[in-house]
Amino acid sequence: MEISQPIAEPLDLGDSPLDDALVAEARADARAFAPLYERHIDHVYRYLRARGASDDDATELTALTFERALRHIDRYRTGGSGFGPWLLRIARNAFIDAGRRQHNRFLNLDEVAGLAAPGTSLEDTAIAADEQRQVLALVARLPEVQRDALALRFAGGLSSRQIAAVIGKSEAATKKLLTRSLATLKEATRNDAGDD
């Protein structure tokens, strides 16, 4: 079992000026928020799913994230880490708040593992689902901050610098956190493979 491909394409830092221009328009007219929504909905939704939210919960939390972003668009500051990381910080807070209210972890490994690529055979889908369950079980054993950083990187598509802005750590500390998290997962997959 090898983790080789990110779930989401990394956010393009070169698009920050475009996002900032769209934010300026949205501040003047809420209808101008639609292009920001379209550009970032997949990253927000995938991040929430990677954190363990069910499909319905991720959909609801994604809507809540964009509602909060629109309501507080005047709080966004250009020149920072970018609009995408700002949105994912809102999504992260919404996920944490929802978890506190529901007193559970949202983690439903069977449901997350059911996200198979279209056009694959039943056998390939079953193998992929089993591998996803194994990886998610390993990720679930990591400390919360490591799970969050991995979700921001591989599901949210953020760079180390952007993740640092979301979780409130330095870029160097975030890079170390990601490296350690991946090394822990790699070691755990080796140990699990040796148990067969």
PyRosetta script that sets phi, psi and omega in degrees:
from pyrosetta import init, pose_from_sequence

init()
pose = pose_from_sequence("MEISQPIAEPLDLGDSPLDDALVAEARADARAFAPLYERHIDHVYRYLRARGASDDDATELTALTFERALRHIDRYRTGGSGFGPWLLRIARNAFIDAGRRQHNRFLNLDEVAGLAAPGTSLEDTAIAADEQRQVLALVARLPEVQRDALALRFAGGLSSRQIAAVIGKSEAATKKLLTRSLATLKEATRNDAGDD")
pose.set_psi(1, 125.9)
pose.set_omega(1, -176.8)
pose.set_phi(2, -133.0)
pose.set_psi(2, 132.4)
pose.set_omega(2, 176.1)
pose.set_phi(3, -92.2)
pose.set_psi(3, 109.7)
pose.set_omega(3, -172.6)
pose.set_phi(4, -127.5)
pose.set_psi(4, -17.4)
pose.set_omega(4, -173.0)
pose.set_phi(5, -129.8)
pose.set_psi(5, 129.9)
pose.set_omega(5, 177.1)
pose.set_phi(6, -66.5)
pose.set_psi(6, 150.0)
pose.set_omega(6, 179.5)
pose.set_phi(7, -70.0)
pose.set_psi(7, -38.7)
pose.set_omega(7, -178.5)
pose.set_phi(8, -120.8)
pose.set_psi(8, 147.9)
pose.set_omega(8, 174.4)
pose.set_phi(9, -66.4)
pose.set_psi(9, 140.9)
pose.set_omega(9, 178.6)
pose.set_phi(10, -60.0)
pose.set_psi(10, 146.5)
pose.set_omega(10, 175.8)
pose.set_phi(11, -64.5)
pose.set_psi(11, 139.2)
pose.set_omega(11, -179.8)
pose.set_phi(12, -86.0)
pose.set_psi(12, 111.7)
pose.set_omega(12, -179.3)
pose.set_phi(13, -63.5)
pose.set_psi(13, -22.9)
pose.set_omega(13, 178.1)
pose.set_phi(14, -68.3)
pose.set_psi(14, -13.9)
pose.set_omega(14, 179.6)
pose.set_phi(15, -86.9)
pose.set_psi(15, -1.8)
pose.set_omega(15, -179.3)
pose.set_phi(16, -57.7)
pose.set_psi(16, -42.4)
pose.set_omega(16, 177.1)
pose.set_phi(17, -61.2)
pose.set_psi(17, -37.2)
pose.set_omega(17, 176.7)
pose.set_phi(18, -64.4)
pose.set_psi(18, -46.8)
pose.set_omega(18, 177.5)
pose.set_phi(19, -58.8)
pose.set_psi(19, -44.0)
pose.set_omega(19, -179.3)
pose.set_phi(20, -62.7)
pose.set_psi(20, -37.9)
pose.set_omega(20, 177.0)
pose.set_phi(21, -66.4)
pose.set_psi(21, -40.7)
pose.set_omega(21, 178.3)
pose.set_phi(22, -66.1)
pose.set_psi(22, -36.5)
pose.set_omega(22, 176.9)
pose.set_phi(23, -62.8)
pose.set_psi(23, -44.0)
pose.set_omega(23, 179.3)
pose.set_phi(24, -59.3)
pose.set_psi(24, -40.7)
pose.set_omega(24, 177.7)
pose.set_phi(25, -66.8)
pose.set_psi(25, -41.0)
pose.set_omega(25, -178.3)
pose.set_phi(26, -67.4)
pose.set_psi(26, -28.9)
pose.set_omega(26, 176.8)
pose.set_phi(27, -65.8)
pose.set_psi(27, -33.6)
pose.set_omega(27, -179.5)
pose.set_phi(28, -84.6)
pose.set_psi(28, -31.3)
pose.set_omega(28, -176.7)
pose.set_phi(29, -147.4)
pose.set_psi(29, 113.1)
pose.set_omega(29, -176.2)
pose.set_phi(30, -57.4)
pose.set_psi(30, -27.0)
pose.set_omega(30, 178.8)
pose.set_phi(31, -65.2)
pose.set_psi(31, -23.0)
pose.set_omega(31, 179.5)
pose.set_phi(32, -75.5)
pose.set_psi(32, -1.8)
pose.set_omega(32, 178.4)
pose.set_phi(33, -75.3)
pose.set_psi(33, -21.1)
pose.set_omega(33, -175.8)
pose.set_phi(34, -53.4)
pose.set_psi(34, -45.2)
pose.set_omega(34, 179.1)
pose.set_phi(35, -63.0)
pose.set_psi(35, -33.8)
pose.set_omega(35, 176.0)
pose.set_phi(36, -64.9)
pose.set_psi(36, -42.3)
pose.set_omega(36, 177.4)
pose.set_phi(37, -59.1)
pose.set_psi(37, -49.9)
pose.set_omega(37, -178.6)
pose.set_phi(38, -62.1)
pose.set_psi(38, -38.7)
pose.set_omega(38, -177.4)
pose.set_phi(39, -70.0)
pose.set_psi(39, -29.0)
pose.set_omega(39, -169.6)
pose.set_phi(40, -118.6)
pose.set_psi(40, -4.9)
pose.set_omega(40, -175.2)
pose.set_phi(41, -60.3)
pose.set_psi(41, -41.1)
pose.set_omega(41, -178.0)
pose.set_phi(42, -63.3)
pose.set_psi(42, -41.7)
pose.set_omega(42, -179.6)
pose.set_phi(43, -65.4)
pose.set_psi(43, -41.1)
pose.set_omega(43, 180.0)
pose.set_phi(44, -66.2)
pose.set_psi(44, -48.4)
pose.set_omega(44, -178.9)
pose.set_phi(45, -61.8)
pose.set_psi(45, -47.2)
pose.set_omega(45, -179.3)
pose.set_phi(46, -63.1)
pose.set_psi(46, -38.5)
pose.set_omega(46, 177.2)
pose.set_phi(47, -60.8)
pose.set_psi(47, -46.9)
pose.set_omega(47, -178.6)
pose.set_phi(48, -65.2)
pose.set_psi(48, -38.3)
pose.set_omega(48, 176.0)
pose.set_phi(49, -64.6)
pose.set_psi(49, -41.0)
pose.set_omega(49, 179.9)
pose.set_phi(50, -65.8)
pose.set_psi(50, -29.1)
pose.set_omega(50, 176.5)
pose.set_phi(51, -72.8)
pose.set_psi(51, -13.2)
pose.set_omega(51, 176.3)
pose.set_phi(52, 111.7)
pose.set_psi(52, 4.7)
pose.set_omega(52, 177.4)
pose.set_phi(53, -69.6)
pose.set_psi(53, 140.8)
pose.set_omega(53, 175.5)
pose.set_phi(54, -65.0)
pose.set_psi(54, 169.4)
pose.set_omega(54, 178.9)
pose.set_phi(55, -56.7)
pose.set_psi(55, -47.5)
pose.set_omega(55, -179.6)
pose.set_phi(56, -64.7)
pose.set_psi(56, -44.2)
pose.set_omega(56, 180.0)
pose.set_phi(57, -65.3)
pose.set_psi(57, -41.1)
pose.set_omega(57, 179.3)
pose.set_phi(58, -64.1)
pose.set_psi(58, -39.5)
pose.set_omega(58, 177.8)
pose.set_phi(59, -62.9)
pose.set_psi(59, -45.5)
pose.set_omega(59, 179.8)
pose.set_phi(60, -65.0)
pose.set_psi(60, -43.9)
pose.set_omega(60, -179.7)
pose.set_phi(61, -69.5)
pose.set_psi(61, -32.0)
pose.set_omega(61, 175.5)
pose.set_phi(62, -64.2)
pose.set_psi(62, -45.7)
pose.set_omega(62, 177.6)
pose.set_phi(63, -60.4)
pose.set_psi(63, -43.9)
pose.set_omega(63, 178.7)
pose.set_phi(64, -62.2)
pose.set_psi(64, -40.2)
pose.set_omega(64, 178.7)
pose.set_phi(65, -59.2)
pose.set_psi(65, -48.3)
pose.set_omega(65, -178.4)
pose.set_phi(66, -71.1)
pose.set_psi(66, -31.7)
pose.set_omega(66, 176.2)
pose.set_phi(67, -64.8)
pose.set_psi(67, -44.7)
pose.set_omega(67, 178.2)
pose.set_phi(68, -65.0)
pose.set_psi(68, -40.5)
pose.set_omega(68, -180.0)
pose.set_phi(69, -62.1)
pose.set_psi(69, -44.6)
pose.set_omega(69, 179.1)
pose.set_phi(70, -65.1)
pose.set_psi(70, -42.8)
pose.set_omega(70, -179.3)
pose.set_phi(71, -63.2)
pose.set_psi(71, -32.9)
pose.set_omega(71, -176.0)
pose.set_phi(72, -113.8)
pose.set_psi(72, 28.0)
pose.set_omega(72, -176.6)
pose.set_phi(73, -58.7)
pose.set_psi(73, -27.3)
pose.set_omega(73, 179.1)
pose.set_phi(74, -69.4)
pose.set_psi(74, -15.4)
pose.set_omega(74, 178.9)
pose.set_phi(75, -84.8)
pose.set_psi(75, -15.5)
pose.set_omega(75, 179.2)
pose.set_phi(76, -70.5)
pose.set_psi(76, 133.7)
pose.set_omega(76, -179.7)
pose.set_phi(77, -114.4)
pose.set_psi(77, 125.4)
pose.set_omega(77, 175.9)
pose.set_phi(78, -69.3)
pose.set_psi(78, 160.0)
pose.set_omega(78, 178.6)
pose.set_phi(79, 85.1)
pose.set_psi(79, -2.3)
pose.set_omega(79, 178.3)
pose.set_phi(80, -90.2)
pose.set_psi(80, -141.2)
pose.set_omega(80, -177.5)
pose.set_phi(81, -80.7)
pose.set_psi(81, -12.9)
pose.set_omega(81, 177.4)
pose.set_phi(82, 119.6)
pose.set_psi(82, 166.5)
pose.set_omega(82, -177.8)
pose.set_phi(83, -70.3)
pose.set_psi(83, -39.9)
pose.set_omega(83, 179.8)
pose.set_phi(84, -57.9)
pose.set_psi(84, -52.7)
pose.set_omega(84, 177.0)
pose.set_phi(85, -60.8)
pose.set_psi(85, -35.7)
pose.set_omega(85, 177.3)
pose.set_phi(86, -61.2)
pose.set_psi(86, -44.2)
pose.set_omega(86, 177.6)
pose.set_phi(87, -63.4)
pose.set_psi(87, -42.4)
pose.set_omega(87, -179.0)
pose.set_phi(88, -68.6)
pose.set_psi(88, -28.0)
pose.set_omega(88, 173.6)
pose.set_phi(89, -66.2)
pose.set_psi(89, -40.6)
pose.set_omega(89, 176.4)
pose.set_phi(90, -64.0)
pose.set_psi(90, -43.7)
pose.set_omega(90, 179.1)
pose.set_phi(91, -62.6)
pose.set_psi(91, -41.8)
pose.set_omega(91, 179.0)
pose.set_phi(92, -60.0)
pose.set_psi(92, -46.2)
pose.set_omega(92, 179.3)
pose.set_phi(93, -64.8)
pose.set_psi(93, -39.3)
pose.set_omega(93, 178.2)
pose.set_phi(94, -63.7)
pose.set_psi(94, -41.1)
pose.set_omega(94, 178.4)
pose.set_phi(95, -63.0)
pose.set_psi(95, -45.8)
pose.set_omega(95, 179.4)
pose.set_phi(96, -63.0)
pose.set_psi(96, -44.6)
pose.set_omega(96, 178.3)
pose.set_phi(97, -60.7)
pose.set_psi(97, -43.5)
pose.set_omega(97, -179.9)
pose.set_phi(98, -64.8)
pose.set_psi(98, -39.3)
pose.set_omega(98, 178.0)
pose.set_phi(99, -63.4)
pose.set_psi(99, -38.3)
pose.set_omega(99, 177.5)
pose.set_phi(100, -65.8)
pose.set_psi(100, -41.3)
pose.set_omega(100, -179.0)
pose.set_phi(101, -67.9)
pose.set_psi(101, -37.8)
pose.set_omega(101, -175.0)
pose.set_phi(102, -92.3)
pose.set_psi(102, -9.2)
pose.set_omega(102, 179.3)
pose.set_phi(103, 53.6)
pose.set_psi(103, 37.4)
pose.set_omega(103, 172.4)
pose.set_phi(104, -143.5)
pose.set_psi(104, 174.9)
pose.set_omega(104, -173.0)
pose.set_phi(105, -97.9)
pose.set_psi(105, -0.4)
pose.set_omega(105, -178.5)
pose.set_phi(106, 67.9)
pose.set_psi(106, -12.9)
pose.set_omega(106, -169.1)
pose.set_phi(107, -72.7)
pose.set_psi(107, 113.6)
pose.set_omega(107, 176.0)
pose.set_phi(108, -126.5)
pose.set_psi(108, 91.7)
pose.set_omega(108, -172.8)
pose.set_phi(109, -62.6)
pose.set_psi(109, -37.2)
pose.set_omega(109, -179.4)
pose.set_phi(110, -63.2)
pose.set_psi(110, -40.9)
pose.set_omega(110, -178.4)
pose.set_phi(111, -69.4)
pose.set_psi(111, -43.2)
pose.set_omega(111, 179.1)
pose.set_phi(112, -65.1)
pose.set_psi(112, -38.9)
pose.set_omega(112, -179.6)
pose.set_phi(113, -67.2)
pose.set_psi(113, -20.3)
pose.set_omega(113, -179.8)
pose.set_phi(114, -74.8)
pose.set_psi(114, 1.0)
pose.set_omega(114, -179.9)
pose.set_phi(115, -84.7)
pose.set_psi(115, 83.2)
pose.set_omega(115, -177.3)
pose.set_phi(116, -97.2)
pose.set_psi(116, 152.0)
pose.set_omega(116, 177.7)
pose.set_phi(117, -71.2)
pose.set_psi(117, 139.3)
pose.set_omega(117, 178.6)
pose.set_phi(118, -67.1)
pose.set_psi(118, 149.4)
pose.set_omega(118, 176.1)
pose.set_phi(119, 84.6)
pose.set_psi(119, 9.4)
pose.set_omega(119, 178.9)
pose.set_phi(120, -98.4)
pose.set_psi(120, 154.2)
pose.set_omega(120, 179.6)
pose.set_phi(121, -70.1)
pose.set_psi(121, 163.4)
pose.set_omega(121, 178.6)
pose.set_phi(122, -62.6)
pose.set_psi(122, -39.0)
pose.set_omega(122, 179.3)
pose.set_phi(123, -64.5)
pose.set_psi(123, -46.1)
pose.set_omega(123, 178.8)
pose.set_phi(124, -63.6)
pose.set_psi(124, -38.2)
pose.set_omega(124, 178.2)
pose.set_phi(125, -64.4)
pose.set_psi(125, -42.0)
pose.set_omega(125, 179.4)
pose.set_phi(126, -65.2)
pose.set_psi(126, -42.5)
pose.set_omega(126, 178.2)
pose.set_phi(127, -63.8)
pose.set_psi(127, -45.4)
pose.set_omega(127, 179.7)
pose.set_phi(128, -62.6)
pose.set_psi(128, -40.8)
pose.set_omega(128, 179.0)
pose.set_phi(129, -64.0)
pose.set_psi(129, -41.0)
pose.set_omega(129, 177.9)
pose.set_phi(130, -63.6)
pose.set_psi(130, -44.1)
pose.set_omega(130, 178.5)
pose.set_phi(131, -64.0)
pose.set_psi(131, -39.7)
pose.set_omega(131, 177.8)
pose.set_phi(132, -62.8)
pose.set_psi(132, -42.9)
pose.set_omega(132, 178.4)
pose.set_phi(133, -60.7)
pose.set_psi(133, -41.7)
pose.set_omega(133, 179.7)
pose.set_phi(134, -63.8)
pose.set_psi(134, -46.6)
pose.set_omega(134, -179.9)
pose.set_phi(135, -64.0)
pose.set_psi(135, -45.1)
pose.set_omega(135, -179.6)
pose.set_phi(136, -64.0)
pose.set_psi(136, -35.7)
pose.set_omega(136, 176.5)
pose.set_phi(137, -65.2)
pose.set_psi(137, -39.6)
pose.set_omega(137, 177.6)
pose.set_phi(138, -67.4)
pose.set_psi(138, -43.0)
pose.set_omega(138, 179.1)
pose.set_phi(139, -63.0)
pose.set_psi(139, -37.9)
pose.set_omega(139, -179.6)
pose.set_phi(140, -62.1)
pose.set_psi(140, -23.2)
pose.set_omega(140, 178.7)
pose.set_phi(141, -80.6)
pose.set_psi(141, -14.4)
pose.set_omega(141, -179.5)
pose.set_phi(142, -73.1)
pose.set_psi(142, 155.3)
pose.set_omega(142, 173.2)
pose.set_phi(143, -60.4)
pose.set_psi(143, 152.8)
pose.set_omega(143, -176.5)
pose.set_phi(144, -50.5)
pose.set_psi(144, -45.8)
pose.set_omega(144, -176.6)
pose.set_phi(145, -64.5)
pose.set_psi(145, -34.3)
pose.set_omega(145, 177.7)
pose.set_phi(146, -71.6)
pose.set_psi(146, -41.0)
pose.set_omega(146, 176.8)
pose.set_phi(147, -60.8)
pose.set_psi(147, -43.2)
pose.set_omega(147, -178.5)
pose.set_phi(148, -64.4)
pose.set_psi(148, -45.7)
pose.set_omega(148, -179.7)
pose.set_phi(149, -61.8)
pose.set_psi(149, -42.4)
pose.set_omega(149, 178.8)
pose.set_phi(150, -65.1)
pose.set_psi(150, -40.7)
pose.set_omega(150, 178.6)
pose.set_phi(151, -64.7)
pose.set_psi(151, -40.9)
pose.set_omega(151, 178.5)
pose.set_phi(152, -64.4)
pose.set_psi(152, -36.3)
pose.set_omega(152, -178.8)
pose.set_phi(153, -75.5)
pose.set_psi(153, -53.8)
pose.set_omega(153, -170.5)
pose.set_phi(154, -90.1)
pose.set_psi(154, -27.3)
pose.set_omega(154, 177.5)
pose.set_phi(155, -100.4)
pose.set_psi(155, -37.7)
pose.set_omega(155, 179.8)
pose.set_phi(156, -84.4)
pose.set_psi(156, -19.6)
pose.set_omega(156, 177.7)
pose.set_phi(157, 75.6)
pose.set_psi(157, 22.5)
pose.set_omega(157, -177.6)
pose.set_phi(158, -86.5)
pose.set_psi(158, 152.9)
pose.set_omega(158, 173.5)
pose.set_phi(159, -81.5)
pose.set_psi(159, 170.6)
pose.set_omega(159, 178.2)
pose.set_phi(160, -58.6)
pose.set_psi(160, -41.4)
pose.set_omega(160, -179.8)
pose.set_phi(161, -62.5)
pose.set_psi(161, -42.9)
pose.set_omega(161, -179.7)
pose.set_phi(162, -68.9)
pose.set_psi(162, -39.5)
pose.set_omega(162, 177.4)
pose.set_phi(163, -62.0)
pose.set_psi(163, -42.5)
pose.set_omega(163, 178.8)
pose.set_phi(164, -55.7)
pose.set_psi(164, -41.7)
pose.set_omega(164, 179.4)
pose.set_phi(165, -66.0)
pose.set_psi(165, -34.6)
pose.set_omega(165, -178.4)
pose.set_phi(166, -74.1)
pose.set_psi(166, -43.7)
pose.set_omega(166, -173.9)
pose.set_phi(167, -94.3)
pose.set_psi(167, -4.2)
pose.set_omega(167, 175.1)
pose.set_phi(168, 78.0)
pose.set_psi(168, 34.8)
pose.set_omega(168, 176.4)
pose.set_phi(169, -122.7)
pose.set_psi(169, 168.1)
pose.set_omega(169, 175.3)
pose.set_phi(170, -72.6)
pose.set_psi(170, 161.5)
pose.set_omega(170, 178.6)
pose.set_phi(171, -63.1)
pose.set_psi(171, -41.1)
pose.set_omega(171, -180.0)
pose.set_phi(172, -63.0)
pose.set_psi(172, -43.8)
pose.set_omega(172, 178.9)
pose.set_phi(173, -64.5)
pose.set_psi(173, -36.8)
pose.set_omega(173, 179.2)
pose.set_phi(174, -67.6)
pose.set_psi(174, -41.6)
pose.set_omega(174, 177.1)
pose.set_phi(175, -61.1)
pose.set_psi(175, -42.5)
pose.set_omega(175, 177.9)
pose.set_phi(176, -64.0)
pose.set_psi(176, -42.3)
pose.set_omega(176, 179.1)
pose.set_phi(177, -59.1)
pose.set_psi(177, -46.7)
pose.set_omega(177, 179.3)
pose.set_phi(178, -64.9)
pose.set_psi(178, -43.3)
pose.set_omega(178, 179.7)
pose.set_phi(179, -61.1)
pose.set_psi(179, -46.4)
pose.set_omega(179, 179.0)
pose.set_phi(180, -64.2)
pose.set_psi(180, -40.3)
pose.set_omega(180, -179.9)
pose.set_phi(181, -62.3)
pose.set_psi(181, -46.6)
pose.set_omega(181, -180.0)
pose.set_phi(182, -67.2)
pose.set_psi(182, -37.4)
pose.set_omega(182, 177.4)
pose.set_phi(183, -64.9)
pose.set_psi(183, -39.8)
pose.set_omega(183, 177.8)
pose.set_phi(184, -62.9)
pose.set_psi(184, -43.6)
pose.set_omega(184, 178.8)
pose.set_phi(185, -65.7)
pose.set_psi(185, -41.4)
pose.set_omega(185, 179.9)
pose.set_phi(186, -62.6)
pose.set_psi(186, -44.0)
pose.set_omega(186, 179.0)
pose.set_phi(187, -64.8)
pose.set_psi(187, -40.5)
pose.set_omega(187, 179.7)
pose.set_phi(188, -65.4)
pose.set_psi(188, -37.9)
pose.set_omega(188, 178.8)
pose.set_phi(189, -68.8)
pose.set_psi(189, -35.5)
pose.set_omega(189, 175.9)
pose.set_phi(190, -63.9)
pose.set_psi(190, -43.8)
pose.set_omega(190, 179.6)
pose.set_phi(191, -64.9)
pose.set_psi(191, -41.6)
pose.set_omega(191, 179.0)
pose.set_phi(192, -65.9)
pose.set_psi(192, -37.8)
pose.set_omega(192, 179.9)
pose.set_phi(193, -68.0)
pose.set_psi(193, -32.8)
pose.set_omega(193, 179.3)
pose.set_phi(194, -73.9)
pose.set_psi(194, -19.3)
pose.set_omega(194, -179.9)
pose.set_phi(195, -79.0)
pose.set_psi(195, -14.0)
pose.set_omega(195, -176.4)
pose.set_phi(196, -68.9)
pose.dump_pdb("model.pdb")
